Amino acid sequence: MKISELKDGTGKADIEAKVVEKEATREVNTKFGRSKVANAVIEDDSGTIALTLWGDDADKVKEGDTLKIENGFVKEWNGTLQLSVGKYGKMTVL
């Protein structure tokens, strides 16, 4: 699947893309307790999308890495599409 094909509500998204931007990891309070989170932007040859990295994934990724995301999902937040791995997905740094 290409980034340009993603839209709000897309599930089971399998994407391979390069990290072009990553913010510092921070800790936030969620309804499940404290968690690490980092925001990133990934791109493939069709476009870019925001990527939200949760938990240990937030520290695994750096700019320039190529990621393989399996079973990701897309939500729109504040007018921006965001891809997340979620608890049923998997992310691998290639």
PDB file of N, CA, C and O in Angstrom:
ATOM      1  N   MET A   1       0.848  -1.180   0.000  1.00  0.00           N
ATOM      2  CA  MET A   1       0.000   0.000   0.000  1.00  0.00           C
ATOM      3  C   MET A   1       0.892   1.242   0.000  1.00  0.00           C
ATOM      4  O   MET A   1       1.950   1.247   0.630  1.00  0.00           O
ATOM      5  N   LYS A   2       0.477   2.268  -0.689  1.00  0.00           N
ATOM      6  CA  LYS A   2       1.203   3.531  -0.765  1.00  0.00           C
ATOM      7  C   LYS A   2       0.575   4.553   0.189  1.00  0.00           C
ATOM      8  O   LYS A   2      -0.616   4.483   0.494  1.00  0.00           O
ATOM      9  N   ILE A   3       1.389   5.497   0.652  1.00  0.00           N
ATOM     10  CA  ILE A   3       0.889   6.536   1.548  1.00  0.00           C
ATOM     11  C   ILE A   3      -0.267   7.305   0.911  1.00  0.00           C
ATOM     12  O   ILE A   3      -1.220   7.667   1.600  1.00  0.00           O
ATOM     13  N   SER A   4      -0.193   7.554  -0.381  1.00  0.00           N
ATOM     14  CA  SER A   4      -1.250   8.319  -1.060  1.00  0.00           C
ATOM     15  C   SER A   4      -2.606   7.608  -1.024  1.00  0.00           C
ATOM     16  O   SER A   4      -3.637   8.243  -1.248  1.00  0.00           O
ATOM     17  N   GLU A   5      -2.620   6.309  -0.748  1.00  0.00           N
ATOM     18  CA  GLU A   5      -3.865   5.544  -0.693  1.00  0.00           C
ATOM     19  C   GLU A   5      -4.525   5.586   0.682  1.00  0.00           C
ATOM     20  O   GLU A   5      -5.670   5.159   0.829  1.00  0.00           O
ATOM     21  N   LEU A   6      -3.821   6.092   1.687  1.00  0.00           N
ATOM     22  CA  LEU A   6      -4.343   6.106   3.048  1.00  0.00           C
ATOM     23  C   LEU A   6      -5.367   7.215   3.237  1.00  0.00           C
ATOM     24  O   LEU A   6      -5.230   8.311   2.692  1.00  0.00           O
ATOM     25  N   LYS A   7      -6.402   6.907   4.024  1.00  0.00           N
ATOM     26  CA  LYS A   7      -7.413   7.906   4.362  1.00  0.00           C
ATOM     27  C   LYS A   7      -7.911   7.618   5.769  1.00  0.00           C
ATOM     28  O   LYS A   7      -7.623   6.562   6.332  1.00  0.00           O
ATOM     29  N   ASP A   8      -8.654   8.555   6.333  1.00  0.00           N
ATOM     30  CA  ASP A   8      -9.181   8.388   7.688  1.00  0.00           C
ATOM     31  C   ASP A   8      -9.967   7.081   7.766  1.00  0.00           C
ATOM     32  O   ASP A   8     -10.853   6.829   6.950  1.00  0.00           O
ATOM     33  N   GLY A   9      -9.634   6.257   8.751  1.00  0.00           N
ATOM     34  CA  GLY A   9     -10.334   4.995   8.940  1.00  0.00           C
ATOM     35  C   GLY A   9      -9.667   3.803   8.275  1.00  0.00           C
ATOM     36  O   GLY A   9     -10.107   2.668   8.462  1.00  0.00           O
ATOM     37  N   THR A  10      -8.606   4.039   7.494  1.00  0.00           N
ATOM     38  CA  THR A  10      -7.896   2.915   6.881  1.00  0.00           C
ATOM     39  C   THR A  10      -7.324   2.033   7.981  1.00  0.00           C
ATOM     40  O   THR A  10      -6.664   2.520   8.899  1.00  0.00           O
ATOM     41  N   GLY A  11      -7.579   0.746   7.884  1.00  0.00           N
ATOM     42  CA  GLY A  11      -7.019  -0.231   8.813  1.00  0.00           C
ATOM     43  C   GLY A  11      -6.246  -1.276   8.041  1.00  0.00           C
ATOM     44  O   GLY A  11      -6.310  -1.336   6.813  1.00  0.00           O
ATOM     45  N   LYS A  12      -5.519  -2.093   8.766  1.00  0.00           N
ATOM     46  CA  LYS A  12      -4.712  -3.156   8.161  1.00  0.00           C
ATOM     47  C   LYS A  12      -3.768  -2.598   7.090  1.00  0.00           C
ATOM     48  O   LYS A  12      -3.555  -3.217   6.048  1.00  0.00           O
ATOM     49  N   ALA A  13      -3.212  -1.424   7.369  1.00  0.00           N
ATOM     50  CA  ALA A  13      -2.311  -0.772   6.414  1.00  0.00           C
ATOM     51  C   ALA A  13      -0.905  -1.350   6.540  1.00  0.00           C
ATOM     52  O   ALA A  13      -0.323  -1.363   7.624  1.00  0.00           O
ATOM     53  N   ASP A  14      -0.373  -1.823   5.431  1.00  0.00           N
ATOM     54  CA  ASP A  14       1.001  -2.301   5.356  1.00  0.00           C
ATOM     55  C   ASP A  14       1.788  -1.293   4.519  1.00  0.00           C
ATOM     56  O   ASP A  14       1.514  -1.109   3.333  1.00  0.00           O
ATOM     57  N   ILE A  15       2.766  -0.646   5.148  1.00  0.00           N
ATOM     58  CA  ILE A  15       3.503   0.457   4.524  1.00  0.00           C
ATOM     59  C   ILE A  15       4.998   0.239   4.727  1.00  0.00           C
ATOM     60  O   ILE A  15       5.431  -0.225   5.782  1.00  0.00           O
ATOM     61  N   GLU A  16       5.774   0.574   3.717  1.00  0.00           N
ATOM     62  CA  GLU A  16       7.222   0.661   3.860  1.00  0.00           C
ATOM     63  C   GLU A  16       7.598   2.092   3.489  1.00  0.00           C
ATOM     64  O   GLU A  16       7.312   2.550   2.383  1.00  0.00           O
ATOM     65  N   ALA A  17       8.245   2.799   4.428  1.00  0.00           N
ATOM     66  CA  ALA A  17       8.531   4.220   4.201  1.00  0.00           C
ATOM     67  C   ALA A  17       9.733   4.664   5.017  1.00  0.00           C
ATOM     68  O   ALA A  17      10.147   4.002   5.969  1.00  0.00           O
ATOM     69  N   LYS A  18      10.281   5.809   4.615  1.00  0.00           N
ATOM     70  CA  LYS A  18      11.462   6.371   5.261  1.00  0.00           C
ATOM     71  C   LYS A  18      11.062   7.469   6.234  1.00  0.00           C
ATOM     72  O   LYS A  18      10.174   8.271   5.945  1.00  0.00           O
ATOM     73  N   VAL A  19      11.720   7.503   7.390  1.00  0.00           N
ATOM     74  CA  VAL A  19      11.490   8.555   8.386  1.00  0.00           C
ATOM     75  C   VAL A  19      12.244   9.806   7.940  1.00  0.00           C
ATOM     76  O   VAL A  19      13.470   9.795   7.832  1.00  0.00           O
ATOM     77  N   VAL A  20      11.501  10.882   7.682  1.00  0.00           N
ATOM     78  CA  VAL A  20      12.131  12.127   7.227  1.00  0.00           C
ATOM     79  C   VAL A  20      12.183  13.187   8.330  1.00  0.00           C
ATOM     80  O   VAL A  20      12.880  14.194   8.201  1.00  0.00           O
ATOM     81  N   GLU A  21      11.446  12.953   9.404  1.00  0.00           N
ATOM     82  CA  GLU A  21      11.412  13.910  10.513  1.00  0.00           C
ATOM     83  C   GLU A  21      10.982  13.158  11.751  1.00  0.00           C
ATOM     84  O   GLU A  21      10.084  12.318  11.680  1.00  0.00           O
ATOM     85  N   LYS A  22      11.608  13.442  12.902  1.00  0.00           N
ATOM     86  CA  LYS A  22      11.179  12.825  14.163  1.00  0.00           C
ATOM     87  C   LYS A  22      11.400  13.799  15.303  1.00  0.00           C
ATOM     88  O   LYS A  22      12.482  14.367  15.456  1.00  0.00           O
ATOM     89  N   GLU A  23      10.362  13.985  16.100  1.00  0.00           N
ATOM     90  CA  GLU A  23      10.445  14.835  17.281  1.00  0.00           C
ATOM     91  C   GLU A  23      11.016  14.019  18.441  1.00  0.00           C
ATOM     92  O   GLU A  23      11.073  12.790  18.379  1.00  0.00           O
ATOM     93  N   ALA A  24      11.434  14.706  19.488  1.00  0.00           N
ATOM     94  CA  ALA A  24      11.950  14.043  20.685  1.00  0.00           C
ATOM     95  C   ALA A  24      10.841  13.222  21.352  1.00  0.00           C
ATOM     96  O   ALA A  24       9.667  13.590  21.319  1.00  0.00           O
ATOM     97  N   THR A  25      11.241  12.116  21.949  1.00  0.00           N
ATOM     98  CA  THR A  25      10.309  11.280  22.708  1.00  0.00           C
ATOM     99  C   THR A  25       9.930  12.005  23.995  1.00  0.00           C
ATOM    100  O   THR A  25      10.773  12.623  24.646  1.00  0.00           O
ATOM    101  N   ARG A  26       8.654  11.921  24.349  1.00  0.00           N
ATOM    102  CA  ARG A  26       8.188  12.525  25.592  1.00  0.00           C
ATOM    103  C   ARG A  26       7.267  11.543  26.304  1.00  0.00           C
ATOM    104  O   ARG A  26       6.813  10.569  25.703  1.00  0.00           O
ATOM    105  N   GLU A  27       6.990  11.789  27.570  1.00  0.00           N
ATOM    106  CA  GLU A  27       6.058  10.949  28.322  1.00  0.00           C
ATOM    107  C   GLU A  27       4.746  11.691  28.487  1.00  0.00           C
ATOM    108  O   GLU A  27       4.716  12.892  28.758  1.00  0.00           O
ATOM    109  N   VAL A  28       3.653  10.941  28.318  1.00  0.00           N
ATOM    110  CA  VAL A  28       2.320  11.515  28.459  1.00  0.00           C
ATOM    111  C   VAL A  28       1.468  10.603  29.329  1.00  0.00           C
ATOM    112  O   VAL A  28       1.751   9.413  29.469  1.00  0.00           O
ATOM    113  N   ASN A  29       0.425  11.175  29.908  1.00  0.00           N
ATOM    114  CA  ASN A  29      -0.550  10.387  30.651  1.00  0.00           C
ATOM    115  C   ASN A  29      -1.659   9.987  29.699  1.00  0.00           C
ATOM    116  O   ASN A  29      -2.218  10.832  28.999  1.00  0.00           O
ATOM    117  N   THR A  30      -1.980   8.696  29.670  1.00  0.00           N
ATOM    118  CA  THR A  30      -3.095   8.196  28.875  1.00  0.00           C
ATOM    119  C   THR A  30      -4.090   7.526  29.814  1.00  0.00           C
ATOM    120  O   THR A  30      -3.839   7.408  31.013  1.00  0.00           O
ATOM    121  N   LYS A  31      -5.204   7.093  29.273  1.00  0.00           N
ATOM    122  CA  LYS A  31      -6.185   6.411  30.123  1.00  0.00           C
ATOM    123  C   LYS A  31      -5.645   5.056  30.611  1.00  0.00           C
ATOM    124  O   LYS A  31      -6.226   4.436  31.502  1.00  0.00           O
ATOM    125  N   PHE A  32      -4.528   4.602  30.019  1.00  0.00           N
ATOM    126  CA  PHE A  32      -3.900   3.341  30.414  1.00  0.00           C
ATOM    127  C   PHE A  32      -2.681   3.558  31.303  1.00  0.00           C
ATOM    128  O   PHE A  32      -2.002   2.595  31.659  1.00  0.00           O
ATOM    129  N   GLY A  33      -2.389   4.827  31.673  1.00  0.00           N
ATOM    130  CA  GLY A  33      -1.215   5.145  32.477  1.00  0.00           C
ATOM    131  C   GLY A  33      -0.214   5.956  31.665  1.00  0.00           C
ATOM    132  O   GLY A  33      -0.534   6.444  30.581  1.00  0.00           O
ATOM    133  N   ARG A  34       1.010   6.098  32.196  1.00  0.00           N
ATOM    134  CA  ARG A  34       2.048   6.874  31.500  1.00  0.00           C
ATOM    135  C   ARG A  34       2.600   6.062  30.347  1.00  0.00           C
ATOM    136  O   ARG A  34       2.744   4.842  30.435  1.00  0.00           O
ATOM    137  N   SER A  35       2.910   6.764  29.258  1.00  0.00           N
ATOM    138  CA  SER A  35       3.470   6.114  28.074  1.00  0.00           C
ATOM    139  C   SER A  35       4.412   7.070  27.367  1.00  0.00           C
ATOM    140  O   SER A  35       4.255   8.288  27.443  1.00  0.00           O
ATOM    141  N   LYS A  36       5.401   6.498  26.674  1.00  0.00           N
ATOM    142  CA  LYS A  36       6.266   7.291  25.811  1.00  0.00           C
ATOM    143  C   LYS A  36       5.556   7.503  24.481  1.00  0.00           C
ATOM    144  O   LYS A  36       4.827   6.630  24.009  1.00  0.00           O
ATOM    145  N   VAL A  37       5.775   8.672  23.881  1.00  0.00           N
ATOM    146  CA  VAL A  37       5.211   8.950  22.562  1.00  0.00           C
ATOM    147  C   VAL A  37       6.164   9.881  21.808  1.00  0.00           C
ATOM    148  O   VAL A  37       6.811  10.747  22.399  1.00  0.00           O
ATOM    149  N   ALA A  38       6.232   9.683  20.508  1.00  0.00           N
ATOM    150  CA  ALA A  38       7.004  10.576  19.642  1.00  0.00           C
ATOM    151  C   ALA A  38       6.264  10.718  18.327  1.00  0.00           C
ATOM    152  O   ALA A  38       5.655   9.766  17.840  1.00  0.00           O
ATOM    153  N   ASN A  39       6.317  11.905  17.759  1.00  0.00           N
ATOM    154  CA  ASN A  39       5.709  12.162  16.456  1.00  0.00           C
ATOM    155  C   ASN A  39       6.796  12.156  15.393  1.00  0.00           C
ATOM    156  O   ASN A  39       7.905  12.640  15.617  1.00  0.00           O
ATOM    157  N   ALA A  40       6.465  11.607  14.244  1.00  0.00           N
ATOM    158  CA  ALA A  40       7.407  11.543  13.133  1.00  0.00           C
ATOM    159  C   ALA A  40       6.645  11.789  11.839  1.00  0.00           C
ATOM    160  O   ALA A  40       5.414  11.806  11.821  1.00  0.00           O
ATOM    161  N   VAL A  41       7.393  11.979  10.761  1.00  0.00           N
ATOM    162  CA  VAL A  41       6.824  12.059   9.422  1.00  0.00           C
ATOM    163  C   VAL A  41       7.566  11.025   8.579  1.00  0.00           C
ATOM    164  O   VAL A  41       8.795  10.961   8.591  1.00  0.00           O
ATOM    165  N   ILE A  42       6.792  10.210   7.841  1.00  0.00           N
ATOM    166  CA  ILE A  42       7.391   9.215   6.962  1.00  0.00           C
ATOM    167  C   ILE A  42       6.973   9.504   5.529  1.00  0.00           C
ATOM    168  O   ILE A  42       5.947  10.137   5.282  1.00  0.00           O
ATOM    169  N   GLU A  43       7.793   9.026   4.579  1.00  0.00           N
ATOM    170  CA  GLU A  43       7.467   9.254   3.175  1.00  0.00           C
ATOM    171  C   GLU A  43       7.812   8.024   2.350  1.00  0.00           C
ATOM    172  O   GLU A  43       8.731   7.266   2.661  1.00  0.00           O
ATOM    173  N   ASP A  44       7.032   7.860   1.279  1.00  0.00           N
ATOM    174  CA  ASP A  44       7.378   6.921   0.220  1.00  0.00           C
ATOM    175  C   ASP A  44       7.315   7.710  -1.091  1.00  0.00           C
ATOM    176  O   ASP A  44       7.222   8.938  -1.069  1.00  0.00           O
ATOM    177  N   ASP A  45       7.363   7.024  -2.216  1.00  0.00           N
ATOM    178  CA  ASP A  45       7.386   7.760  -3.486  1.00  0.00           C
ATOM    179  C   ASP A  45       6.044   8.392  -3.851  1.00  0.00           C
ATOM    180  O   ASP A  45       5.928   9.044  -4.888  1.00  0.00           O
ATOM    181  N   SER A  46       5.016   8.201  -2.992  1.00  0.00           N
ATOM    182  CA  SER A  46       3.703   8.774  -3.301  1.00  0.00           C
ATOM    183  C   SER A  46       3.316   9.943  -2.398  1.00  0.00           C
ATOM    184  O   SER A  46       2.362  10.661  -2.696  1.00  0.00           O
ATOM    185  N   GLY A  47       4.053  10.144  -1.289  1.00  0.00           N
ATOM    186  CA  GLY A  47       3.711  11.236  -0.392  1.00  0.00           C
ATOM    187  C   GLY A  47       4.233  11.038   1.012  1.00  0.00           C
ATOM    188  O   GLY A  47       5.072  10.172   1.261  1.00  0.00           O
ATOM    189  N   THR A  48       3.721  11.864   1.946  1.00  0.00           N
ATOM    190  CA  THR A  48       4.131  11.804   3.350  1.00  0.00           C
ATOM    191  C   THR A  48       2.903  11.654   4.238  1.00  0.00           C
ATOM    192  O   THR A  48       1.782  11.961   3.834  1.00  0.00           O
ATOM    193  N   ILE A  49       3.141  11.173   5.463  1.00  0.00           N
ATOM    194  CA  ILE A  49       2.079  11.089   6.467  1.00  0.00           C
ATOM    195  C   ILE A  49       2.713  11.179   7.847  1.00  0.00           C
ATOM    196  O   ILE A  49       3.852  10.757   8.048  1.00  0.00           O
ATOM    197  N   ALA A  50       1.968  11.734   8.795  1.00  0.00           N
ATOM    198  CA  ALA A  50       2.416  11.771  10.186  1.00  0.00           C
ATOM    199  C   ALA A  50       2.345  10.359  10.756  1.00  0.00           C
ATOM    200  O   ALA A  50       1.416   9.606  10.464  1.00  0.00           O
ATOM    201  N   LEU A  51       3.329  10.012  11.568  1.00  0.00           N
ATOM    202  CA  LEU A  51       3.383   8.712  12.234  1.00  0.00           C
ATOM    203  C   LEU A  51       3.495   8.958  13.724  1.00  0.00           C
ATOM    204  O   LEU A  51       4.381   9.686  14.170  1.00  0.00           O
ATOM    205  N   THR A  52       2.603   8.355  14.499  1.00  0.00           N
ATOM    206  CA  THR A  52       2.671   8.454  15.951  1.00  0.00           C
ATOM    207  C   THR A  52       3.289   7.164  16.473  1.00  0.00           C
ATOM    208  O   THR A  52       2.797   6.069  16.201  1.00  0.00           O
ATOM    209  N   LEU A  53       4.378   7.311  17.228  1.00  0.00           N
ATOM    210  CA  LEU A  53       5.115   6.173  17.779  1.00  0.00           C
ATOM    211  C   LEU A  53       4.849   6.093  19.278  1.00  0.00           C
ATOM    212  O   LEU A  53       5.083   7.060  20.003  1.00  0.00           O
ATOM    213  N   TRP A  54       4.363   4.951  19.743  1.00  0.00           N
ATOM    214  CA  TRP A  54       4.008   4.768  21.146  1.00  0.00           C
ATOM    215  C   TRP A  54       4.930   3.765  21.813  1.00  0.00           C
ATOM    216  O   TRP A  54       5.495   2.891  21.154  1.00  0.00           O
ATOM    217  N   GLY A  55       5.079   3.894  23.123  1.00  0.00           N
ATOM    218  CA  GLY A  55       5.831   2.923  23.917  1.00  0.00           C
ATOM    219  C   GLY A  55       7.276   2.798  23.456  1.00  0.00           C
ATOM    220  O   GLY A  55       7.928   3.797  23.152  1.00  0.00           O
ATOM    221  N   ASP A  56       7.773   1.559  23.404  1.00  0.00           N
ATOM    222  CA  ASP A  56       9.164   1.315  23.018  1.00  0.00           C
ATOM    223  C   ASP A  56       9.448   1.735  21.580  1.00  0.00           C
ATOM    224  O   ASP A  56      10.589   2.057  21.248  1.00  0.00           O
ATOM    225  N   ASP A  57       8.436   1.736  20.728  1.00  0.00           N
ATOM    226  CA  ASP A  57       8.640   2.156  19.334  1.00  0.00           C
ATOM    227  C   ASP A  57       9.143   3.599  19.256  1.00  0.00           C
ATOM    228  O   ASP A  57       9.851   3.958  18.315  1.00  0.00           O
ATOM    229  N   ALA A  58       8.783   4.419  20.231  1.00  0.00           N
ATOM    230  CA  ALA A  58       9.167   5.832  20.214  1.00  0.00           C
ATOM    231  C   ALA A  58      10.685   6.006  20.268  1.00  0.00           C
ATOM    232  O   ALA A  58      11.217   6.975  19.725  1.00  0.00           O
ATOM    233  N   ASP A  59      11.386   5.073  20.921  1.00  0.00           N
ATOM    234  CA  ASP A  59      12.836   5.173  21.041  1.00  0.00           C
ATOM    235  C   ASP A  59      13.595   4.383  19.974  1.00  0.00           C
ATOM    236  O   ASP A  59      14.802   4.570  19.821  1.00  0.00           O
ATOM    237  N   LYS A  60      12.924   3.515  19.242  1.00  0.00           N
ATOM    238  CA  LYS A  60      13.574   2.659  18.240  1.00  0.00           C
ATOM    239  C   LYS A  60      13.917   3.382  16.949  1.00  0.00           C
ATOM    240  O   LYS A  60      14.791   2.942  16.202  1.00  0.00           O
ATOM    241  N   VAL A  61      13.237   4.485  16.682  1.00  0.00           N
ATOM    242  CA  VAL A  61      13.266   5.104  15.355  1.00  0.00           C
ATOM    243  C   VAL A  61      14.075   6.392  15.348  1.00  0.00           C
ATOM    244  O   VAL A  61      14.018   7.179  16.293  1.00  0.00           O
ATOM    245  N   LYS A  62      14.834   6.602  14.263  1.00  0.00           N
ATOM    246  CA  LYS A  62      15.532   7.874  14.076  1.00  0.00           C
ATOM    247  C   LYS A  62      15.359   8.325  12.628  1.00  0.00           C
ATOM    248  O   LYS A  62      15.007   7.534  11.754  1.00  0.00           O
ATOM    249  N   GLU A  63      15.612   9.603  12.395  1.00  0.00           N
ATOM    250  CA  GLU A  63      15.520  10.131  11.033  1.00  0.00           C
ATOM    251  C   GLU A  63      16.448   9.351  10.117  1.00  0.00           C
ATOM    252  O   GLU A  63      17.578   9.026  10.483  1.00  0.00           O
ATOM    253  N   GLY A  64      15.952   9.056   8.918  1.00  0.00           N
ATOM    254  CA  GLY A  64      16.724   8.304   7.939  1.00  0.00           C
ATOM    255  C   GLY A  64      16.429   6.817   7.939  1.00  0.00           C
ATOM    256  O   GLY A  64      16.755   6.130   6.971  1.00  0.00           O
ATOM    257  N   ASP A  65      15.810   6.291   9.015  1.00  0.00           N
ATOM    258  CA  ASP A  65      15.445   4.872   9.075  1.00  0.00           C
ATOM    259  C   ASP A  65      14.352   4.557   8.065  1.00  0.00           C
ATOM    260  O   ASP A  65      13.497   5.394   7.777  1.00  0.00           O
ATOM    261  N   THR A  66      14.389   3.353   7.536  1.00  0.00           N
ATOM    262  CA  THR A  66      13.285   2.847   6.720  1.00  0.00           C
ATOM    263  C   THR A  66      12.490   1.893   7.592  1.00  0.00           C
ATOM    264  O   THR A  66      13.052   1.002   8.230  1.00  0.00           O
ATOM    265  N   LEU A  67      11.172   2.085   7.616  1.00  0.00           N
ATOM    266  CA  LEU A  67      10.282   1.296   8.466  1.00  0.00           C
ATOM    267  C   LEU A  67       9.360   0.432   7.630  1.00  0.00           C
ATOM    268  O   LEU A  67       8.938   0.812   6.538  1.00  0.00           O
ATOM    269  N   LYS A  68       9.059  -0.733   8.165  1.00  0.00           N
ATOM    270  CA  LYS A  68       8.003  -1.575   7.616  1.00  0.00           C
ATOM    271  C   LYS A  68       6.926  -1.627   8.690  1.00  0.00           C
ATOM    272  O   LYS A  68       7.162  -2.096   9.803  1.00  0.00           O
ATOM    273  N   ILE A  69       5.746  -1.141   8.342  1.00  0.00           N
ATOM    274  CA  ILE A  69       4.620  -1.130   9.271  1.00  0.00           C
ATOM    275  C   ILE A  69       3.576  -2.095   8.746  1.00  0.00           C
ATOM    276  O   ILE A  69       3.139  -2.004   7.599  1.00  0.00           O
ATOM    277  N   GLU A  70       3.182  -3.027   9.615  1.00  0.00           N
ATOM    278  CA  GLU A  70       2.170  -4.012   9.246  1.00  0.00           C
ATOM    279  C   GLU A  70       0.950  -3.825  10.139  1.00  0.00           C
ATOM    280  O   GLU A  70       1.076  -3.656  11.352  1.00  0.00           O
ATOM    281  N   ASN A  71      -0.220  -3.857   9.533  1.00  0.00           N
ATOM    282  CA  ASN A  71      -1.488  -3.760  10.244  1.00  0.00           C
ATOM    283  C   ASN A  71      -1.646  -2.437  10.990  1.00  0.00           C
ATOM    284  O   ASN A  71      -2.209  -2.393  12.084  1.00  0.00           O
ATOM    285  N   GLY A  72      -1.138  -1.355  10.381  1.00  0.00           N
ATOM    286  CA  GLY A  72      -1.310  -0.033  10.972  1.00  0.00           C
ATOM    287  C   GLY A  72      -2.713   0.505  10.709  1.00  0.00           C
ATOM    288  O   GLY A  72      -3.472  -0.070   9.928  1.00  0.00           O
ATOM    289  N   PHE A  73      -3.047   1.603  11.361  1.00  0.00           N
ATOM    290  CA  PHE A  73      -4.353   2.225  11.118  1.00  0.00           C
ATOM    291  C   PHE A  73      -4.195   3.740  11.037  1.00  0.00           C
ATOM    292  O   PHE A  73      -3.257   4.317  11.586  1.00  0.00           O
ATOM    293  N   VAL A  74      -5.134   4.362  10.340  1.00  0.00           N
ATOM    294  CA  VAL A  74      -5.075   5.808  10.095  1.00  0.00           C
ATOM    295  C   VAL A  74      -6.278   6.481  10.739  1.00  0.00           C
ATOM    296  O   VAL A  74      -7.416   6.029  10.607  1.00  0.00           O
ATOM    297  N   LYS A  75      -5.995   7.571  11.438  1.00  0.00           N
ATOM    298  CA  LYS A  75      -7.034   8.426  12.019  1.00  0.00           C
ATOM    299  C   LYS A  75      -6.705   9.857  11.651  1.00  0.00           C
ATOM    300  O   LYS A  75      -5.541  10.210  11.463  1.00  0.00           O
ATOM    301  N   GLU A  76      -7.735  10.677  11.550  1.00  0.00           N
ATOM    302  CA  GLU A  76      -7.518  12.106  11.356  1.00  0.00           C
ATOM    303  C   GLU A  76      -7.570  12.774  12.717  1.00  0.00           C
ATOM    304  O   GLU A  76      -8.504  12.546  13.485  1.00  0.00           O
ATOM    305  N   TRP A  77      -6.573  13.601  13.024  1.00  0.00           N
ATOM    306  CA  TRP A  77      -6.521  14.304  14.289  1.00  0.00           C
ATOM    307  C   TRP A  77      -6.106  15.736  14.020  1.00  0.00           C
ATOM    308  O   TRP A  77      -5.049  15.974  13.436  1.00  0.00           O
ATOM    309  N   ASN A  78      -6.908  16.676  14.430  1.00  0.00           N
ATOM    310  CA  ASN A  78      -6.654  18.113  14.187  1.00  0.00           C
ATOM    311  C   ASN A  78      -6.434  18.399  12.704  1.00  0.00           C
ATOM    312  O   ASN A  78      -5.596  19.226  12.348  1.00  0.00           O
ATOM    313  N   GLY A  79      -7.180  17.721  11.847  1.00  0.00           N
ATOM    314  CA  GLY A  79      -7.108  17.967  10.415  1.00  0.00           C
ATOM    315  C   GLY A  79      -5.951  17.303   9.701  1.00  0.00           C
ATOM    316  O   GLY A  79      -5.743  17.536   8.511  1.00  0.00           O
ATOM    317  N   THR A  80      -5.190  16.474  10.414  1.00  0.00           N
ATOM    318  CA  THR A  80      -4.025  15.813   9.830  1.00  0.00           C
ATOM    319  C   THR A  80      -4.190  14.295   9.921  1.00  0.00           C
ATOM    320  O   THR A  80      -4.556  13.769  10.972  1.00  0.00           O
ATOM    321  N   LEU A  81      -3.918  13.596   8.819  1.00  0.00           N
ATOM    322  CA  LEU A  81      -3.928  12.132   8.860  1.00  0.00           C
ATOM    323  C   LEU A  81      -2.715  11.643   9.635  1.00  0.00           C
ATOM    324  O   LEU A  81      -1.598  12.118   9.431  1.00  0.00           O
ATOM    325  N   GLN A  82      -2.952  10.681  10.534  1.00  0.00           N
ATOM    326  CA  GLN A  82      -1.867  10.111  11.330  1.00  0.00           C
ATOM    327  C   GLN A  82      -1.934   8.598  11.258  1.00  0.00           C
ATOM    328  O   GLN A  82      -2.992   7.998  11.449  1.00  0.00           O
ATOM    329  N   LEU A  83      -0.795   7.994  10.979  1.00  0.00           N
ATOM    330  CA  LEU A  83      -0.659   6.544  10.955  1.00  0.00           C
ATOM    331  C   LEU A  83      -0.125   6.098  12.305  1.00  0.00           C
ATOM    332  O   LEU A  83       0.807   6.699  12.838  1.00  0.00           O
ATOM    333  N   SER A  84      -0.714   5.044  12.861  1.00  0.00           N
ATOM    334  CA  SER A  84      -0.247   4.456  14.120  1.00  0.00           C
ATOM    335  C   SER A  84      -0.151   2.953  13.958  1.00  0.00           C
ATOM    336  O   SER A  84      -0.861   2.349  13.154  1.00  0.00           O
ATOM    337  N   VAL A  85       0.744   2.361  14.740  1.00  0.00           N
ATOM    338  CA  VAL A  85       0.895   0.901  14.697  1.00  0.00           C
ATOM    339  C   VAL A  85      -0.184   0.250  15.548  1.00  0.00           C
ATOM    340  O   VAL A  85      -0.777  -0.745  15.131  1.00  0.00           O
ATOM    341  N   GLY A  86      -0.451   0.795  16.735  1.00  0.00           N
ATOM    342  CA  GLY A  86      -1.466   0.233  17.617  1.00  0.00           C
ATOM    343  C   GLY A  86      -1.030  -1.091  18.213  1.00  0.00           C
ATOM    344  O   GLY A  86       0.061  -1.585  17.930  1.00  0.00           O
ATOM    345  N   LYS A  87      -1.896  -1.662  19.041  1.00  0.00           N
ATOM    346  CA  LYS A  87      -1.505  -2.892  19.732  1.00  0.00           C
ATOM    347  C   LYS A  87      -1.587  -4.130  18.850  1.00  0.00           C
ATOM    348  O   LYS A  87      -1.017  -5.164  19.198  1.00  0.00           O
ATOM    349  N   TYR A  88      -2.277  -4.052  17.724  1.00  0.00           N
ATOM    350  CA  TYR A  88      -2.391  -5.211  16.841  1.00  0.00           C
ATOM    351  C   TYR A  88      -1.434  -5.152  15.655  1.00  0.00           C
ATOM    352  O   TYR A  88      -1.346  -6.098  14.872  1.00  0.00           O
ATOM    353  N   GLY A  89      -0.720  -4.037  15.527  1.00  0.00           N
ATOM    354  CA  GLY A  89       0.209  -3.861  14.419  1.00  0.00           C
ATOM    355  C   GLY A  89       1.629  -4.190  14.809  1.00  0.00           C
ATOM    356  O   GLY A  89       1.920  -4.539  15.953  1.00  0.00           O
ATOM    357  N   LYS A  90       2.512  -4.070  13.823  1.00  0.00           N
ATOM    358  CA  LYS A  90       3.923  -4.370  14.041  1.00  0.00           C
ATOM    359  C   LYS A  90       4.756  -3.384  13.232  1.00  0.00           C
ATOM    360  O   LYS A  90       4.429  -3.065  12.089  1.00  0.00           O
ATOM    361  N   MET A  91       5.845  -2.905  13.850  1.00  0.00           N
ATOM    362  CA  MET A  91       6.758  -2.021  13.154  1.00  0.00           C
ATOM    363  C   MET A  91       8.159  -2.603  13.228  1.00  0.00           C
ATOM    364  O   MET A  91       8.621  -3.013  14.294  1.00  0.00           O
ATOM    365  N   THR A  92       8.834  -2.635  12.076  1.00  0.00           N
ATOM    366  CA  THR A  92      10.201  -3.130  12.007  1.00  0.00           C
ATOM    367  C   THR A  92      11.072  -2.061  11.373  1.00  0.00           C
ATOM    368  O   THR A  92      10.703  -1.467  10.360  1.00  0.00           O
ATOM    369  N   VAL A  93      12.245  -1.816  11.980  1.00  0.00           N
ATOM    370  CA  VAL A  93      13.230  -0.927  11.365  1.00  0.00           C
ATOM    371  C   VAL A  93      14.055  -1.799  10.426  1.00  0.00           C
ATOM    372  O   VAL A  93      14.672  -2.775  10.854  1.00  0.00           O
ATOM    373  N   LEU A  94      14.062  -1.439   9.136  1.00  0.00           N
ATOM    374  CA  LEU A  94      14.775  -2.250   8.135  1.00  0.00           C
ATOM    375  C   LEU A  94      16.240  -1.833   8.034  1.00  0.00           C
ATOM    376  O   LEU A  94      16.991  -2.405   7.245  1.00  0.00           O
TER     377      LEU A  94
END
